[in-house]
């Protein structure tokens, strides 16, 4: 049996902090800046969203791990509709804190002019679904999605079926919700399911940046607020990330580092893996030709010299044994991190996020433009390639243009023409989705 991908950290002492003098702690903390929760999306500026026709306050229909999640939905009726008639539920995705439904509207109704308005012109009632804790357990927010489905059925006039899906983790939340309802014998009356750059097989945040978030937090704890690693340690992050570490000092497997991920995948299988009734549509911000961003494996992105401190962080190397991803030196190394058998995720074709760029901006480091954005949701994950989510690294750069139908868990999918921003609205993807919904 092949050995599992892993990470190994070496320090001079039992912890990074124990490896450093008080002055060195201050230097590292100063070099890493004062950024809040790492990898959370910045707060949007002014947004342009119409007033919804209805607001639903929602409570999950069952608890998970003792937590009952809550959320809300904004209902925008189609042109000429006085009541809910053809409901399309669009769930928000992964981030820290509560959903901003006005921002979600603005995001998906701009870029490609009037995407949501086009839906309403087609006679489709748009229901934007948000969550009060986007970072909590997928199953808990899926219970909020199940409540939203029931509410839409209850308030709908007539018997036209629903369309249900979401962007990013919202597609996974609604996937689980529909599958769970089916497993319980509940008629969710959903004819089509869609996922928009959803991490069906998993998502990726560079392991070395995860470690630096933990490191910053341990060296300079936040007072009265969330730490830099708060999003990384959240239940949702543990459930969706292909590679996850629990601290800056962690050494061990990265694929199965969290019990929450393996338990969630087991739970997903228990409820049926995917819902069976709906026709399943998938959209990927990644390119389908197998070509990813120009991020050569193992290339240093950060090479900070803050005399006598040197901090280096590298693009994820491709496989190999004990491949260095990061080092902190004060003359001699005091912390060094290396991965084994971890593939080159950063440069894989997929929906991208500015992980490296946002950290560089906060630290005040120059960064080459091509290094700012790296893969978050690989294209093979967004199109639900028929693979075990724990064993899929060999296919990261697979050409998906002539994929056999039995090679995906979806019924049909569309990739972008290039590797665009995760959850970004592109003409290719929007036109394809509108065409898929035109006959509904």
N, C-alpha and C positions, 0 to 999 in steps of 0.2 A: 504494500500500500504506500502511495506517495506521501512524503512528509508534508505537513501542513505549513503554509506560509507563516512566518513569525518575525518578531522584532526582538533585538537584544540591546540592552543599554548597559554601558559600563560607566561607573563613577569611582572617584577616589574613596568614597565613604558609602554608608548605607543609603544615602539620599543625596540628591543634587545639592540641597541646601547645606548638608553636612560636609560637602566637598569644598565649600566656599568660605572665605573669610567674610566678615561683616561688610568690609569695603567692596569685596567682589560681588556680594549679593546686591549692593546698591548699584554697582555698575551695570550688572545684567538687567536689573529691574528698570534702570534708567534707559538702557538701550532698547528695551522692548516697549517703551512708551506706556501710556495710561489708558489705552483703549478699553472700552467696556466689554460686553459679551462678544467674543470673537465669532465671526462667521454669520452673525445675525445681519439681516438686510438693514441698510440705513433707513431711518424714518423718511417717508416720502414728503416732498414739499407740498405746495398747493395742488390739489387734485380737482378735476372737473367731473363730477358725477351727479346725475339727476337724483331727485328725491324718489326713493322707492315707493311703490304703491302699497306695500305691506312690509312690516317687520315682524318676524317670528322669533320669540325667545324660546330656545330649545334646551331640553334636558335629555341626556342620554337615556335610552330605554332600559339599560341595565348597567350595573357598575362593572369595573374591571380592576382587580387588585385593590378592592375597597374604595375606588374612586369613581364617582359619577361625574362625567364631563358635562360641560354646558357650552352653548354657542348661540348663534343667531343667524337668521337668513334674511336677506333683502330680496323682495319679490318685485320684479319689473314686468308688468303685463305687456303682452304684445299689442301692437297697434290695433285698435278696434275692439279689444277685449275688455269687458267690464268685470270679468272673473277669470280665475285660473282655468285654462282650457288645455294647453299643450305644454306641460311643465318640463323644463330642462334644468336639472340641478347641477351646479358647477361649484365644486368644493375647493377651498383654499388649501395651500400646501404647507411644507415644513418651514418653520422659522421659530423665533423666540417671542413669547408673549401672545397677546390676542390678535386675531385677524382684524385688518382694516378693510372693510368691505367697499368703502368709497375708493380706496387706493386700488383694490382688486378690479373694480369697474374701470377706473381710469387706465389701468395697465392693459386690459384686454379690449378696450374700446379705442385705443390709440395705436400708433405704429402702423398697423393696417387700419385705415380709417373706418371706424364704426362697426367693428366685428359684432359686438353685442347688439348694436342697433340693427345690423343686418338680420340677426336672428329674430329680433322682434318684428321686423318688416316681413319676415317669412311666416309670421303667425305663431312664433315660439315664445312662450313666457319664460324669462330667465330668472332663475332663483340662485343667487350667490350665497353659498353656505360658508360660514366662518366658525372658528373655534376660539374659546376663551384662553385655552392653553394649547397652542399649536405643537408644543414640544412634548406633550404627554403621550401616554400609550396609544398606539394606533387603534387598539380594540376599544379604548374608552371614547375616542373621537368618532370611531365607527358607530358607536351607539347613538351619538348625536346625529350622524348621517341617517341612521335607521329611523330616528324620530322625524327627521325632515322628510324622508320618503313617505312615511305614514301620514304626515300632515298634508303633503301635496296631494296624496290620494283622497284624503278626507275633504279637502277644499276644492278639488278639481270639479269643474262642471262638465259632465259628459264622461266618456270612458276611453278617451285617447290615451295610449300608453306613455310612460315617462321615458326621458333620456336622463341618465345619471352618470356622472364622472367627475373629474377634477384635474387640477394641475399639480405636478410634483407629487408630494405625499398625499394630496387630496385624491388622486387617482387610486392610491393604495387603500386609503380609508374607505372610499366608496366601493372598491372591489371587495374588501372584507365585509362591509355592511351588507351588500347584496348577497354574497355567498352565505353569510351567516343567516340571513332571513330565509333563504332557500332551505338551508339545513334544518331550520325550525318549522318548515312547512308554511311559511308566510308568503302570500302572493304579493311580491313587490311591484308587480304590474309595470316592469321596466323592459322596454323593447330594445334599447340600445345602451351600451356602456362605453364610455370613452376615457382614455387616460392621456394626459398631455405631459410628455416628458416625465413619466412616472418611473421610479426606481423599482421595477418589478423584480429584478434580480439583486438589486442593491445599488447603493450610491457610494461616492468616494470623496473623502476629504484627506489631503496629504497627511500621512502619519506624523511626519516631522512637525507640521504646523499644529496638529493636535497636541503633540508633546510640548511645544513652546507655549501654547495656551495654558496648559497645566502648570508649566514652569513659572510663567509670569504670575499666575494666581498664588502659587505656593511662596514665591519670593516677596510678593507685594499684595497681601490679601486685601480684598475690598471690605470697607466698613459700611454695613447697613445696606448693601446692594449685591446683586449677582456678580459672580466672579467671571474671569475671562473664559473659563472652561464650562460655564453653566449650560450652554447649548450642547456641547460635546457629550456631557455626562447625562443628558436628558434621556428619558425612556425612548422617545422617538428616534433619536440619533443612534442609540444602541441597537434598535430594531432594524434600522434601514441601512446602516453603513456596512459595506463589505469588510473593511478593515477598521478596527476600533481599538484604542488603548485606554486604560483606566487612569493612567498617571504618567508623569514625565519619566518615572523610574521603571515602568512596567517592562518586563521581559517575558515573552511567551507567544502563543499563537495569536494571530490577529483576526482570523476569520471567525473563530468561535470564542473570542475573548469574553463576550458577554452572553450570559445565559438568556437575556431578554431576546436576542436575535434568534437563537435556536428554538426557544419556546414559541416565539411568534410564528416562525415558519411551520412548526409542528401544529400550531393552532390553525393556521391558514389551511393546511392540508386537512385538518379535522373537519372544517366547514365546507370543503369541496375545492380548495385551491383557487378557482375562478368561479364566478356565477355562471350557471349553465344556460339560463333562459335568454339573456340579452345577446345580441350581435355585438361582438367586442371590437372596438376601434382603438388604435394606438397611434399617437403622434410622437415623433422623436425630434428634438432640437439638434441632435447629432446627424452628421452626414452618413449616408448609407453605403458609401463606396469604400469604407475601410480605412480612410485617410483621416488622421487626427490632427490636432494643432501641432505646430512646430516646437516641440518641447523635448529635446534630446535627453534620454534617460541619464541620470547621474550628474547633470550639469548644475553647478552652483548657481543659485538664484540670489541668495543673500551671502555676502562675504564681508561681514562687518568688522572693521578694525577700529576699536575704541580703546586705544592704548591704555593698559596692556591686554585688554580683552579682544579676543577674536571669536566671532560667532559665524558659523557656516551652516547653511541649509540648502539641500539639493532637490532637484526634480527626482521623483521616484525612479530609482534604477530598475532595469528589467531583469527579474529573476536573480540568479546567482546566489552565492552564500556570503553572508555578512557584508553586504554592500552598504557603505556609509551613506546616511541620509542627513546627519547633522552632528556638529561638534561645537563645544564651547571650550576655549583654551585661555589660560592665563600662563603663557609660556608652554607648559605641558597641558594635555587634555584633562579637564575635570569632569566632562560629560561627553559621551560619544554614543551615537545611536546607529544601528545597522539593521537592515532587513535581509531576510533570506527567503527566496522563492516567491517574492512578491512581484507581480508583473508591473509593467510601465503604465499604470492607470492615468497618470497626469496627462499624457499625450494621446490617450485613446480618443477615437471619434465619439462625440457625445455633447450633450448640453453643458455649457461651461459656466463657471462662476469665478469672480475675481478674488479667489482666496489669497494668492500671492500678492496681488496688487494692493488689496486693502491693508494687509499686514505691513507691506513695504511703506505705504503712505503714512501709517501710524508711527512706525519706527523712524521715518524720515530718511529712508534709504532710496537711492536711485535704483530703478529697475527697468530692464529692457521691456518694451511694449509687448513683445511676443510672450513674455513670461507672466504677464499680469493675470491671465485667465487660464484655467486648467479644467480638465473634465470633472464634472460632478455626477452626471447620470450618463454612463456609457450608452451608446446607441443600442447595443444588444440588450441592455437592461430595459430601455424604454419600449422596445418592440417585443419584449417578453420572449426572448429566444428560449426555446424548449431545453433548458438546462437546470440542473440542481443549483440553486443560488449559492451554495457553499463550494461548488466545484465548476467554475465557469471561466477561469482566467485565460484558457487557451484561445478563446474566441473573441477577445477584446477588439481585435482589428479585422474582424470578419467582414467580407463584402456581402452586404445584405440585399443587393439589387436583384438577384435572381434566387432569392431564398424560397425553398419549397414550403408549401402551406403547412406541412406537418412539423416544420422547424420552429414555429412560434405558437405560443398559447393563445394568441389573438386570432380573430377571423381575418383582419386586414389591418395594414399599418402604412404610415407615410413618414419618411425621413426628410429632413431639410436638405437643401442643396449644399450647405456648408455647416460648420460647427458653430451654431448660434448660441446666444445666451440661454441658459436654462430657464424654461418657462417664457421665453421671449416670443412675441407675436410676429410671425413672418407670413408673407403673402402666400408662400407655397403651402404652409400648414393650414392656414385659415381657409384658403380656397378649397383645399381637400376636405376639410371637416364640413364646410358649408355644403359641398357637393354630396357628402355622405348623408347629410341630414335633409337634403332637399326633397327626397322622396318619402320622408317620414310623415 
